Amino acid sequence: MDAYRTVDRIVLSEKGTRLTEAHNTYQFRVDVRATKADVRSAIEHLFGVTVVKVNTLNRKGKKKRERTRNYGTTARWKKALVTLKPGDAIDLT
């Protein structure tokens, strides 16, 4: 897969910030068809860092309702937790 299509965006949250500070782990929203190897090569290509470990998980879409009885569903997505080599970092600014 193309690196720019594999990685959608970085996920910024309180938990993600704690993971970054403690374990040098970053969270990304990635394409649902991407494998761990695809994510690893995309992150190394885009940011010029060395990836030590990749964990992925699929997030189910939530039921949402807007002013009617009928429910819709938000889109499902895939999260990747990427651990970098000590000393490497991704500039978030």
Stockholm file with secondary structure:
# STOCKHOLM 1.0

chainA/1-93         MDAYRTVDRIVLSEKGTRLTEAHNTYQFRVDVRATKADVRSAIEHLFGVTVVKVNTLNRKGKKKRERTRNYGTTARWKKALVTLKPGDAIDLT
#=GR chainA/1-93 SS CCHHHHEEEECCCHHHHHHHHHHCEEEEEECTTCCHHHHHHHHHHHHCCCEEEEEEEEECCCEEECSSSCEEECCCEEEEEEEECTTCCCCCC
#=GC SS_cons        CCHHHHEEEECCCHHHHHHHHHHCEEEEEECTTCCHHHHHHHHHHHHCCCEEEEEEEEECCCEEECSSSCEEECCCEEEEEEEECTTCCCCCC
//
